[in-house]
Amino acid sequence: MARIPGNGNPGQALRVIQRGNRHYAVLFPSTDYTHYHEDPPAALDEYVCAVHVYVFVTNHVHLLLTHRTNVQ
């Protein structure tokens, strides 16, 4: 279930997690890992975020982000 958006502060680190239901895989072939590694930078530039750390596991993804402007 998605959570209600909270008020973010510029410079506040946010931990973002994507998990598969029932621990099912969300990343399958090696191309999925490549897309996850290459596509987010363009999207994060659009939303003015910096990625500090990321972890890609077969059944989940962790991101540690900092946004540089107020999120509405």
C-alpha angles and dihedrals in degrees: 000000000000119000127234110262113257130211110273127205124212109261094019112132116233126198111216121191130185115191133181117240112262088004091293117159119271096180116054121163123026088259089069090059090048092052092048090051097045106032103053096065092066092046093045091051088053091052094039098242133142122213114219101173135002134183124193115198125170094255102029146021128215124198129181107203137176120200117211099205136041112284115220 
